[in-house]
Amino acid sequence: MHRGKLDYDEAIRELGLDPSTATAVDEIIRSTGRRLTSPFFLVEQPVEHRGRLRGHFLLSGVDRIPQEEIHLETTPVRVGRSLHERTLTSIKPHDRLFVLPEVRDEKQRQPLLVCANHNGTTVPVGRIPDYLVPPFHNLIEKTGDAKVFAHHVNSPGTVSHLRVLMLLDTPAPPCNPFEGL
């Protein structure tokens, strides 16, 4: 549970923990793995090795893409459930996917979509998780691209936040924008 939530202190106390010292790991252990709110992921920080920046992450918003109006460049598009699912099931390990900014009128950095090419059409399949958006923007600013690949796509019955495991594998910039996550 995010510390900024209004009911954080109360929820943490219900687990028998002190809100001023409890960590996310304490919360997971005490709650036997059930999260009080959003899913919690333990993922490696992308690291530089032999000139490559590599790391895994899970796609976010996979379930919401077919329900929302997506803004690619200046054109709003809707991705129907059928096209979205066909695209997801067509993705194979090592397929290159593409990171594109989602155009919004917000002052903050724009969300980043992960898109696949399905029969010549660019189809959004998910988003870069919020906690990775700033370093991804930084990486794109420094290198012009963020090369991402499908590592594993789970079957349609899988919970959406575990549906697509991605691999960032791109030339490393002079300093790792993911350091310190």
Summary of the structure (lengths in Angstrom):
residues: 181
radius of gyration: 17.8
end to end distance: 17.4
largest distance: 54.0
contacts: 474
relative contact order: 0.18
helix: 24%
strand: 30%
